[in-house]
Structure formats: structure tokens, C-alpha cells
Amino acid sequence: MKLHMKGYILQLLAGSDMLWDSEIAHRTCIEYGKPEDEYWTGSIRAILADLYSGGLVQTPEDQLDDATNKVHFRYAITEFGRQRMADTGLLDLDDLQPKETTQ
């Protein structure tokens, strides 16, 4: 059984310094076997916005894509986000390693 997308995205960010939203969407679509279309990338961006509004992630950098005229954000997990992951069993703070996403 796969982990829910929000948990998977948090684990991706916990295992990286920072990731662009497009990279997060790409990896998430591959992990869940979803097409990289407007619906799924939009859904993943909505998850990222939810995580941002909850203070679990931050956006230290943004960039305008002139080709698509869209703003892209680089995301990083916050210390609060790491603590919440530990509280919910998504991250072991002793070794700072994300848990497996599949069984």
C-alpha cells in the first residue's frame, strides 16, 4: 500500500535540500503512475500550497518561466515540518531518514 501523496511529497523534501515544484510533480507522478498533465500537476501544486500554508514547507526561491508565463517555486521542508513528520511516523529524527513509501 502506497503512502498518501502529501506524505510522499514531505518525504521527498525531507530527503533533499530543496526541489522545484516541477521536479516534485514529476517524481510524484512517476511514483503514483499518474500522467504529468494539468490535472495532476495542478493537484500536486495544491498539495504544496496546503503544506506551505501549514508551515510545513517554505519557498526560499521563485522563478518566472517565460515560455509558460508561470511562476515556479523551489520548496524546502521546515523544522516544524520535520517535527510533524516525526510526530506522525513519516520520519525518524534519530537518523533523519524518510521511511519507505511502499510495502
C-alpha positions, 0 to 999 in steps of 0.5 A, a space after each residue: 500500500 502506497 503512502 498518501 501523496 502529501 506524505 510522499 511529497 514531505 518525504 521527498 523534501 525531507 530527503 533533499 535540500 530543496 526541489 522545484 515544484 516541477 521536479 516534485 510533480 514529476 517524481 510524484 507522478 512517476 511514483 503514483 503512475 499518474 500522467 504529468 498533465 494539468 490535472 495532476 500537476 495542478 493537484 500536486 501544486 495544491 498539495 504544496 500550497 496546503 503544506 506551505 500554508 501549514 508551515 510545513 514547507 517554505 519557498 526560499 526561491 521563485 522563478 518566472 518561466 517565460 515560455 509558460 508565463 508561470 511562476 515556479 517555486 523551489 520548496 524546502 521542508 521546515 523544522 516544524 515540518 520535520 517535527 510533524 513528520 516525526 510526530 506522525 511516523 513519516 520520519 525518524 529524527 534519530 537518523 533523519 531518514 524518510 521511511 519507505 513509501 511502499 510495502 
